[in-house]
Amino acid sequence: MIKDMTIQTFLDKLASKTSTPGGGGAAAVSGAMGAALISMVANFTIGKKGHEDVEEECKEILAKSEKLRADLTDAINDDVVVFNRVMASYGMPKETDDEKAARSTEIQAALKEATDVPLQCAKLCREVINLSQPIADKGNNNVISDAGVAVLAGYAGLRSAALNVYINIGGIKDKEFADDRRQQLESLMEGMDPLKEEIYELVKSKL
């Protein structure tokens, strides 16, 4: 599985003349790195002298960030699976009218799934951004810069996943579905630009 590759192997595959892993997987990796960095700051805060008053909150943050990290790591492989389904649907036979109809149906179903997978990734990355705020506020100042990297990684994942939603929506004929997913995505993106900057500046003020 993609998630079991070494970093070097993953980057080599990403750079190669193959379609997977691609931007969707990279988006999930960015989000997962953000979640991991939140966990790191929480781990360096829990049990540390002078941080007793935020220990329970940091434990809750850690539980959430670890769940996000696991879900985003799984999303790396989900992106590969759905991309392969899309490619397979375009490769279906199209000699007869029945074959053309079956191919068209499968393409549309695959494109819908290929929209929902990065949309879910975007939702998870938004959660990473949101979770970066309390750890940037409460975390151990010795590693607080990592909270800033966390929000930037989550933001990169969010914006990157959004591009994968948009590209697949473009091929979907079901207007109701396309409009719904576009609205969901735009709702997810709302407020994230200023929030990212707010958290970044919070971290910077502590350096």
C-alpha positions in Angstrom: 0.0 0.0 0.0 1.1 3.6 -0.7 1.1 4.4 3.1 3.7 1.7 3.7 6.2 3.1 1.3 9.4 4.8 2.5 9.4 8.6 2.0 12.0 8.2 -0.7 10.0 5.6 -2.6 6.8 7.7 -2.3 8.5 10.8 -3.7 10.1 8.7 -6.5 6.7 7.4 -7.5 5.2 10.9 -7.2 7.8 12.2 -9.6 7.6 9.3 -12.0 5.6 9.0 -15.2 2.7 7.3 -13.4 -0.6 8.6 -12.4 -0.6 7.4 -8.9 0.3 8.6 -6.4 -0.6 12.1 -7.5 -2.0 15.3 -6.2 -4.8 13.7 -4.3 -2.4 11.5 -2.4 -0.1 14.4 -1.8 -3.0 16.4 -0.3 -3.7 13.6 2.1 0.0 13.4 3.1 0.0 17.1 3.8 -3.0 16.8 6.0 -1.6 13.8 7.8 1.7 15.6 8.5 -0.3 18.5 10.0 -2.1 16.1 12.3 1.1 14.4 13.2 2.7 17.7 14.2 -0.3 18.6 16.4 0.2 15.3 18.1 3.9 16.1 18.5 3.2 19.4 20.2 0.6 17.8 22.4 3.0 15.0 23.4 5.6 17.6 24.4 3.1 19.4 26.5 1.4 16.5 28.4 3.2 15.8 31.6 5.5 18.8 31.4 6.0 21.0 34.4 4.2 24.3 34.1 1.6 22.9 31.8 -0.6 21.0 34.3 -3.5 23.3 33.8 -3.8 22.4 30.1 -2.9 18.7 30.3 -6.4 17.3 30.0 -7.2 19.6 27.1 -4.0 18.5 25.4 -4.9 14.8 25.9 -8.2 15.5 24.1 -6.4 17.3 21.3 -3.9 14.4 21.0 -6.8 11.8 20.7 -8.4 13.9 17.9 -5.1 14.5 16.1 -4.2 10.9 16.1 -7.6 9.9 14.7 -7.2 12.6 12.0 -3.7 11.2 11.2 -5.0 7.7 10.8 -7.9 8.8 8.6 -5.8 11.0 6.4 -3.2 8.2 6.0 -6.0 5.9 4.8 -7.1 8.7 2.4 -3.7 8.3 0.6 -4.7 4.8 -0.6 -8.3 5.8 -1.1 -7.2 8.3 -3.7 -5.2 5.6 -5.6 -8.2 3.2 -5.5 -10.7 5.7 -6.9 -8.3 7.0 -9.5 -7.8 3.4 -10.8 -11.6 3.0 -10.9 -12.0 6.1 -13.0 -9.2 4.9 -15.4 -10.8 1.5 -15.7 -14.2 3.0 -16.5 -12.7 4.9 -19.4 -11.1 1.7 -20.6 -14.4 -0.2 -20.8 -15.5 -1.4 -24.3 -17.7 1.0 -26.4 -18.4 -0.9 -29.6 -22.2 -1.4 -29.1 -24.9 0.9 -27.8 -25.2 -1.3 -24.7 -21.5 -1.1 -24.1 -21.5 2.6 -24.5 -24.4 3.0 -22.1 -22.7 0.7 -19.5 -19.4 2.6 -19.9 -21.0 6.0 -19.5 -22.9 4.9 -16.4 -19.7 3.5 -14.8 -17.7 6.7 -15.7 -20.3 8.9 -14.0 -20.3 6.6 -10.9 -16.5 6.6 -10.8 -16.3 10.4 -11.1 -18.8 10.8 -8.3 -16.7 8.7 -6.1 -13.6 10.5 -7.3 -15.2 13.7 -6.1 -16.3 12.4 -2.7 -12.9 11.0 -1.8 -11.0 14.3 -2.0 -14.0 16.1 -0.5 -13.6 13.9 2.5 -9.9 14.6 2.6 -10.7 18.4 2.5 -13.1 17.9 5.5 -10.3 16.2 7.4 -7.8 18.9 6.5 -10.2 21.5 7.8 -10.3 19.7 11.1 -6.5 19.7 11.2 -6.6 23.5 10.7 -9.2 24.0 13.4 -7.3 21.7 15.8 -4.1 23.7 15.2 -5.6 26.7 17.0 -5.9 25.3 20.5 -2.5 23.5 20.4 -0.9 26.7 19.2 -2.6 28.5 22.1 -1.9 26.0 24.8 1.1 24.0 23.6 4.6 23.9 24.9 6.5 27.0 23.6 9.6 25.0 23.1 8.0 23.3 20.1 5.3 25.9 19.2 6.8 26.5 15.8 5.6 23.0 14.9 2.0 24.1 15.5 2.6 26.7 12.9 3.9 24.1 10.4 0.8 22.0 11.3 -1.7 24.6 10.3 0.2 25.3 7.0 0.3 21.6 6.2 -3.4 21.3 6.9 -4.1 24.3 4.8 -2.0 23.0 1.9 -3.9 19.7 2.1 -7.3 21.5 2.1 -6.5 23.6 -0.9 -4.9 20.7 -2.8 -7.9 18.4 -2.1 -10.2 21.1 -3.3 -8.5 21.1 -6.7 -9.2 17.4 -7.0 -12.8 17.9 -6.2 -13.1 20.7 -8.8 -11.5 18.7 -11.6 -13.8 15.7 -11.1 -17.0 17.8 -10.7 -16.3 19.2 -14.2 -17.0 15.8 -15.8 -20.2 15.0 -13.8 -23.5 15.3 -15.7 -25.7 15.1 -12.6 -26.0 18.8 -12.0 -27.7 18.3 -8.6 -24.8 16.2 -7.4 -22.2 18.5 -8.8 -23.8 21.6 -7.3 -24.2 19.9 -3.9 -20.5 18.9 -3.7 -19.3 22.3 -4.9 -21.4 24.0 -2.2 -20.1 21.6 0.4 -16.5 22.4 -0.7 -17.1 26.1 -0.7 -18.5 25.9 2.8 -15.5 24.0 4.0 -13.2 26.6 2.5 -15.1 29.5 4.1 -13.1 31.3 6.7 -10.0 29.1 6.4 -7.7 31.8 4.8 -8.0 34.3 7.7 -8.0 31.5 10.3 -4.8 30.1 8.9 -3.2 33.5 9.1 -4.5 34.1 12.6 -2.9 30.8 13.9 0.3 31.5 12.0 0.6 35.0 13.6 -0.3 33.5 17.0 2.6 31.1 16.7 4.9 33.7 15.4 4.2 36.0 18.3 5.4 33.2 20.7 8.8 32.7 18.9 
